[in-house]
C-alpha cells in the first residue's frame, strides 16, 4: 500500500510539474508576444501597459476596424492604418476606409442610425455642430484617451470637447501666383496681413470662396470677422472678386494666372498649384487664421469598439501623429512637436496664430443664417 501510494504520489507530482512547465512556457510566450508589440513595450506605467494589452487582445477578437471620413485621402489612410496595425501588433486586423464628402458621410451615418444598423467605428471630419448633435443623442462614445491632455493647441483654439474629442485642423487663407502678380504690375507685393489684400487695384485679379455656399468658408469667415471686424469684408465686397464654390477652381485660377490672388486656399492647393510650374506663395496672416476642428470620434453604433479606442489612441499619440504627418495629408496638428515633413506651405501648428472660437455658439444654423444675411447686405454674397 505504501509503495502504491508513493507511486501514485510520484505520478501526481510529475503531472503537476508537466502542467506547471506548460503554464510557465505559455506565460513566457505571452510575455514575449507582448514585448514584441511596440505600444505595450512603450507603455511605462504598469496600469497603462495592462490597459493597452487588454484592448489589443479584445481588438484581435473583433478582427476589424471600419473608418469613414474626408480630407484624408485613401492613399494617406492606407499608410496610417499600416502604421496603426504595426504599432499594436494587429497584423491580421481587417480595415475598411470610406472616403467621401462631408454631406455624404453625414447622410450615410444618419441612415444607418435610423435603420438601427451598424455604423462605422470611426468618423473623422470637420463637423462640429453635427458632432454636438450626435453627442446629445448619445451616439458618440465617451472616451478620454490618455493622449488628449497633450492637445494644447486644440484646447487653446476652442477645438476640443472634453471626454469626446480633440482636434487637428485645416483652414483657408491667402494664396497667390507671384509671377502672375508681377506680370500684372505689382512688383513689390509682399503681404503679411489680411489687410494687404483689400486694395481696390487687386479687385480684377482676386477670387474668394463663395462664403454663403460653403459651411467651411462660413466657419472660417465667422472667425475672420472676429479678428478683422466688419470693415475688411466691406472692402473685399467693394473689390467685387470672382467667386468659386470648390477650392480647386480658385486654385486653378491662381495657378493659370486668370485670378492670381486666391483669398481662401490652403496648403494642399498650394502644393498642387506649384506642380504646374507656377511660383506659388501661401500666407498665414499675422492676425491669425480660423482653425477648423478636424476630429475623429467613436460612434456608439460601431461593432469594433476596442479597435476604435486603440485607433484614437494611435492618431493622438506621438508615434501616430508623426505617422499621420509623414503620410503628407496636409493638416495642422492640435498638439505641438509633431515631426512635420519639409514643406514650405505647412509649418508646425504651434507657429501659427489661431483665432479662438466658441464653436457651440458660432457654428450653429442660426448664427450662420444671420451672417449670410449680413453678407447679402454688404454685397458679398453670390
C-alpha positions as CSV (number, residue, x, y, z in Angstrom):
1,X,0.0,0.0,0.0
2,X,2.8,2.4,0.9
3,X,4.7,1.7,-2.3
4,X,1.5,2.1,-4.3
5,X,0.8,5.4,-2.6
6,X,4.3,6.6,-3.3
7,X,3.9,5.6,-6.9
8,X,0.7,7.5,-7.2
9,X,2.3,10.5,-5.5
10,X,5.2,10.4,-7.9
11,X,2.9,10.3,-10.9
12,X,0.9,13.1,-9.5
13,X,4.0,15.2,-8.9
14,X,5.2,14.5,-12.4
15,X,1.9,15.6,-13.9
16,X,1.9,18.8,-11.8
17,X,5.4,19.6,-12.8
18,X,4.5,19.0,-16.5
19,X,1.4,21.2,-16.3
20,X,3.3,23.8,-14.4
21,X,6.0,23.8,-17.0
22,X,3.4,24.1,-19.8
23,X,1.8,27.0,-18.0
24,X,5.1,28.8,-17.5
25,X,6.0,28.3,-21.1
26,X,2.7,29.7,-22.2
27,X,3.2,32.7,-19.9
28,X,6.7,33.3,-21.3
29,X,5.2,33.1,-24.8
30,X,2.6,35.7,-23.8
31,X,5.2,38.0,-22.3
32,X,7.5,37.7,-25.3
33,X,4.5,38.3,-27.5
34,X,3.5,41.4,-25.5
35,X,7.1,42.6,-25.6
36,X,7.1,42.5,-29.4
37,X,4.1,44.9,-29.5
38,X,5.5,48.5,-29.7
39,X,2.5,50.1,-27.9
40,X,2.8,47.7,-25.0
41,X,6.6,48.0,-24.9
42,X,6.3,51.8,-24.9
43,X,3.8,51.9,-22.0
44,X,5.8,52.8,-18.9
45,X,3.1,52.7,-16.3
46,X,2.0,49.1,-15.4
47,X,-1.6,50.1,-15.3
48,X,-1.4,51.6,-18.8
49,X,0.5,48.6,-20.1
50,X,-2.3,46.3,-18.8
51,X,-4.9,48.6,-20.3
52,X,-3.3,48.6,-23.7
53,X,-2.7,44.9,-23.7
54,X,-6.4,44.3,-22.7
55,X,-7.6,46.5,-25.6
56,X,-5.2,44.7,-28.1
57,X,-6.5,41.3,-27.1
58,X,-10.1,42.4,-27.5
59,X,-9.4,44.1,-30.8
60,X,-7.8,40.9,-32.0
61,X,-11.1,39.1,-31.3
62,X,-13.1,41.8,-33.1
63,X,-10.8,41.4,-36.1
64,X,-11.8,44.6,-37.9
65,X,-11.9,48.4,-37.9
66,X,-14.3,50.5,-40.1
67,X,-13.4,54.1,-40.6
68,X,-15.1,56.8,-42.8
69,X,-14.1,60.5,-43.3
70,X,-13.0,63.3,-45.5
71,X,-9.7,65.2,-46.2
72,X,-7.6,62.1,-45.5
73,X,-7.4,60.5,-49.0
74,X,-7.3,56.7,-49.4
75,X,-3.5,56.6,-50.0
76,X,-3.0,58.5,-46.8
77,X,-5.4,56.3,-44.8
78,X,-3.7,53.2,-46.1
79,X,-0.3,54.4,-44.8
80,X,-1.8,55.4,-41.4
81,X,-3.6,52.1,-41.0
82,X,-0.5,50.1,-41.8
83,X,1.3,52.0,-39.0
84,X,-1.6,51.5,-36.6
85,X,-1.6,47.8,-37.1
86,X,2.2,47.5,-36.7
87,X,2.2,49.6,-33.5
88,X,-0.4,47.4,-31.8
89,X,0.7,44.0,-33.3
90,X,-2.6,43.7,-35.1
91,X,-1.3,42.3,-38.4
92,X,-4.4,40.2,-39.1
93,X,-6.8,43.1,-38.4
94,X,-9.0,43.9,-41.4
95,X,-9.5,47.6,-42.1
96,X,-12.1,49.4,-44.2
97,X,-11.9,53.1,-45.1
98,X,-14.5,55.0,-46.9
99,X,-13.6,58.5,-48.3
100,X,-16.3,60.9,-49.2
101,X,-17.7,64.4,-49.0
102,X,-18.9,65.8,-45.6
103,X,-22.7,65.8,-46.6
104,X,-22.4,62.2,-47.9
105,X,-20.8,61.0,-44.7
106,X,-23.4,62.6,-42.5
107,X,-26.3,61.2,-44.7
108,X,-24.8,57.7,-44.6
109,X,-24.4,57.6,-40.9
110,X,-27.8,59.1,-40.2
111,X,-29.4,56.5,-42.5
112,X,-27.6,53.6,-40.6
113,X,-28.7,55.1,-37.3
114,X,-32.3,55.4,-38.4
115,X,-32.3,51.8,-39.7
116,X,-30.7,50.6,-36.4
117,X,-27.8,49.1,-38.3
118,X,-24.1,49.1,-37.5
119,X,-22.3,52.4,-38.2
120,X,-18.6,52.9,-38.9
121,X,-16.5,52.6,-35.8
122,X,-14.7,55.9,-36.6
123,X,-15.8,59.1,-38.3
124,X,-13.2,61.7,-38.9
125,X,-14.3,65.0,-40.5
126,X,-14.9,68.7,-39.7
127,X,-18.5,68.8,-38.4
128,X,-18.7,70.4,-35.0
129,X,-22.5,71.1,-35.0
130,X,-23.2,67.5,-36.2
131,X,-20.9,66.0,-33.6
132,X,-22.6,68.0,-30.9
133,X,-26.0,66.7,-32.1
134,X,-24.7,63.1,-32.1
135,X,-23.3,63.6,-28.6
136,X,-26.6,64.9,-27.3
137,X,-28.4,61.9,-28.8
138,X,-25.9,59.6,-27.0
139,X,-24.4,58.4,-30.3
140,X,-20.8,59.2,-29.6
141,X,-18.8,57.0,-27.2
142,X,-17.4,59.0,-24.3
143,X,-13.7,58.2,-24.3
144,X,-10.8,60.1,-22.7
145,X,-7.7,59.0,-24.4
146,X,-4.6,59.4,-22.3
147,X,-3.1,61.5,-25.1
148,X,-5.9,64.1,-25.1
149,X,-4.0,66.1,-22.5
150,X,-1.2,66.8,-25.0
151,X,-3.6,68.6,-27.4
152,X,-2.8,72.0,-26.1
153,X,-3.2,73.8,-29.4
154,X,-6.6,72.3,-29.9
155,X,-7.6,73.3,-26.4
156,X,-6.4,76.9,-26.9
157,X,-8.3,77.3,-30.2
158,X,-11.6,76.1,-28.7
159,X,-11.5,72.9,-30.8
160,X,-11.7,70.3,-28.0
161,X,-14.7,68.7,-26.3
162,X,-13.5,67.1,-23.1
163,X,-14.2,63.3,-23.0
164,X,-15.2,63.1,-26.6
165,X,-12.6,64.6,-29.0
166,X,-9.6,66.8,-29.5
167,X,-8.9,68.2,-33.0
168,X,-6.4,68.6,-35.6
169,X,-7.3,71.3,-38.1
170,X,-7.3,72.8,-41.6
171,X,-8.0,76.3,-42.7
172,X,-8.4,78.7,-45.6
173,X,-6.1,81.7,-46.1
174,X,-4.5,83.7,-48.9
175,X,-2.5,82.2,-51.8
176,X,-1.1,83.9,-54.8
177,X,0.8,83.4,-58.0
178,X,3.9,85.6,-57.6
179,X,4.9,85.5,-61.2
180,X,1.4,86.5,-62.4
181,X,1.1,89.2,-59.8
182,X,4.4,90.8,-61.1
183,X,3.2,90.5,-64.6
184,X,0.0,92.3,-63.6
185,X,2.2,95.2,-62.5
186,X,2.6,94.7,-58.7
187,X,6.3,94.2,-58.4
188,X,6.7,94.7,-54.6
189,X,3.8,92.5,-53.5
190,X,4.9,91.1,-50.1
191,X,1.8,90.8,-47.9
192,X,1.9,90.0,-44.2
193,X,-1.7,90.8,-43.2
194,X,-5.2,90.2,-44.3
195,X,-5.4,93.9,-44.8
196,X,-2.7,93.8,-47.5
197,X,-5.3,92.2,-49.9
198,X,-8.0,94.9,-49.7
199,X,-6.6,97.5,-52.1
200,X,-9.2,98.1,-54.9
201,X,-6.4,97.8,-57.5
202,X,-6.4,94.0,-56.8
203,X,-10.1,93.6,-57.5
204,X,-10.0,92.1,-61.0
205,X,-7.1,89.8,-60.0
206,X,-8.7,88.3,-56.9
207,X,-11.0,85.4,-56.2
208,X,-12.7,84.3,-53.0
209,X,-14.7,81.3,-51.9
210,X,-18.5,81.7,-52.1
211,X,-18.9,82.0,-48.4
212,X,-22.7,81.6,-48.3
213,X,-22.5,78.3,-50.3
214,X,-20.0,76.5,-48.1
215,X,-20.1,75.6,-44.4
216,X,-16.3,75.6,-44.2
217,X,-15.9,79.1,-45.8
218,X,-18.7,80.3,-43.5
219,X,-16.9,79.0,-40.4
220,X,-13.6,80.4,-41.4
221,X,-15.2,83.8,-42.3
222,X,-17.0,84.0,-38.9
223,X,-13.6,83.7,-37.3
224,X,-12.1,86.3,-39.6
225,X,-14.9,88.7,-38.8
226,X,-14.0,88.4,-35.1
227,X,-10.3,89.2,-35.8
228,X,-10.7,91.8,-38.6
229,X,-14.1,93.4,-37.9
230,X,-16.8,94.3,-40.5
231,X,-14.6,96.8,-42.5
232,X,-12.4,94.1,-44.0
233,X,-15.4,92.3,-45.5
234,X,-16.9,95.5,-46.8
235,X,-13.6,96.4,-48.6
236,X,-13.5,93.0,-50.1
237,X,-17.1,93.3,-51.3
238,X,-16.3,96.6,-52.9
239,X,-13.5,94.9,-54.9
240,X,-16.1,92.5,-56.5
241,X,-13.8,89.5,-56.6
242,X,-14.6,86.4,-58.6
243,X,-16.3,83.7,-56.6
244,X,-15.7,79.9,-56.5
245,X,-17.6,77.2,-54.6
246,X,-14.9,74.4,-54.9
247,X,-11.5,75.4,-53.7
248,X,-9.9,73.5,-56.7
249,X,-11.4,76.2,-59.0
250,X,-9.8,79.0,-57.1
251,X,-6.5,77.0,-57.1
252,X,-6.6,76.5,-60.9
253,X,-7.4,80.2,-61.5
254,X,-4.5,81.1,-59.3
255,X,-2.1,78.7,-61.0
256,X,-3.1,79.8,-64.5
257,X,-2.9,83.5,-63.6
258,X,-6.5,84.2,-64.5
259,X,-7.1,85.3,-60.9
260,X,-3.6,85.2,-59.4
261,X,-4.8,86.0,-55.8
262,X,-7.0,83.5,-54.1
263,X,-8.1,84.7,-50.7
264,X,-9.3,81.3,-49.3
265,X,-7.0,78.5,-50.1
266,X,-4.8,76.0,-48.2
267,X,-1.5,74.1,-48.2
268,X,-2.7,71.1,-50.3
269,X,-3.9,73.5,-53.0
270,X,-0.6,75.3,-52.9
271,X,1.3,72.1,-53.4
272,X,-0.9,71.1,-56.3
273,X,-0.6,74.6,-57.9
274,X,3.2,74.6,-57.6
275,X,3.4,71.4,-59.6
276,X,2.1,73.3,-62.7
277,X,5.3,75.3,-62.6
278,X,3.8,78.5,-61.1
279,X,5.6,80.4,-58.4
280,X,3.0,79.9,-55.6
281,X,3.1,81.7,-52.3
282,X,0.9,81.0,-49.2
283,X,0.4,83.3,-46.3
284,X,-0.6,82.7,-42.7
285,X,-1.5,86.3,-41.9
286,X,-0.3,87.9,-38.7
287,X,-3.9,88.5,-37.4
288,X,-4.4,84.7,-37.4
289,X,-6.4,82.1,-39.1
290,X,-9.5,80.1,-38.2
291,X,-8.5,76.5,-37.4
292,X,-11.5,74.3,-38.4
293,X,-11.9,71.4,-35.9
294,X,-10.9,68.2,-37.7
295,X,-11.6,65.4,-35.2
296,X,-12.0,61.6,-35.1
297,X,-14.8,60.3,-33.0
298,X,-16.0,56.8,-31.9
299,X,-19.6,56.1,-32.9
300,X,-21.7,54.1,-30.5
301,X,-23.2,52.0,-33.3
302,X,-19.8,50.6,-34.4
303,X,-19.2,47.0,-33.5
304,X,-15.4,47.2,-33.1
305,X,-15.2,49.4,-30.0
306,X,-11.8,48.2,-28.7
307,X,-10.1,48.6,-32.1
308,X,-11.7,52.1,-32.3
309,X,-10.2,53.1,-28.9
310,X,-6.8,51.9,-30.0
311,X,-7.1,53.9,-33.2
312,X,-8.0,57.0,-31.3
313,X,-5.0,56.5,-29.0
314,X,-2.7,55.9,-32.0
315,X,-3.6,59.0,-34.0
316,X,-3.3,61.1,-30.8
317,X,0.0,59.6,-29.7
318,X,3.5,60.8,-30.7
319,X,4.2,57.8,-33.0
320,X,0.7,58.1,-34.5
321,X,0.7,61.8,-35.2
322,X,4.2,61.6,-36.7
323,X,2.8,58.8,-38.9
324,X,-0.2,60.9,-40.0
325,X,2.2,63.8,-40.7
326,X,4.5,61.5,-42.7
327,X,1.5,60.5,-44.9
328,X,1.6,64.1,-46.2
329,X,-2.1,64.5,-45.6
330,X,-1.6,68.3,-45.2
331,X,-3.3,69.1,-41.9
332,X,-2.4,71.2,-38.9
333,X,-2.0,69.2,-35.7
334,X,-3.6,70.0,-32.4
335,X,-0.6,69.0,-30.4
336,X,2.9,70.6,-30.5
337,X,6.1,68.8,-31.5
338,X,4.8,66.8,-34.4
339,X,7.6,65.9,-36.9
340,X,6.3,67.7,-40.0
341,X,7.8,66.7,-43.4
342,X,9.7,69.6,-45.0
343,X,7.0,71.7,-46.6
344,X,7.1,75.4,-47.3
345,X,3.4,75.6,-47.2
346,X,2.6,73.7,-44.0
347,X,4.5,74.9,-40.9
348,X,4.0,73.4,-37.4
349,X,0.7,74.5,-36.0
350,X,2.4,76.0,-32.9
351,X,4.0,78.6,-35.1
352,X,0.6,79.8,-36.5
353,X,-1.6,82.3,-34.7
354,X,-5.1,80.9,-34.4
355,X,-8.4,82.8,-33.8
356,X,-10.1,81.3,-30.7
357,X,-13.6,80.2,-31.4
358,X,-16.7,79.2,-29.4
359,X,-18.0,76.6,-31.8
360,X,-21.0,75.7,-29.7
361,X,-22.3,79.3,-30.3
362,X,-20.6,80.2,-33.6
363,X,-21.2,77.0,-35.6
364,X,-25.0,76.9,-35.5
365,X,-27.6,77.2,-38.2
366,X,-29.0,80.4,-36.8
367,X,-25.6,82.1,-36.4
368,X,-24.7,81.2,-40.0
369,X,-28.1,82.4,-41.2
370,X,-27.5,85.8,-39.6
371,X,-24.0,86.0,-41.0
372,X,-25.2,85.2,-44.5
373,X,-27.9,87.9,-44.3
374,X,-25.2,90.4,-43.4
375,X,-23.1,89.3,-46.3
376,X,-26.0,90.0,-48.6
377,X,-26.4,93.5,-47.1
378,X,-22.8,94.4,-47.8
379,X,-22.8,92.8,-51.3
380,X,-20.5,89.8,-50.6
381,X,-23.0,87.1,-51.4
382,X,-23.2,85.4,-54.8
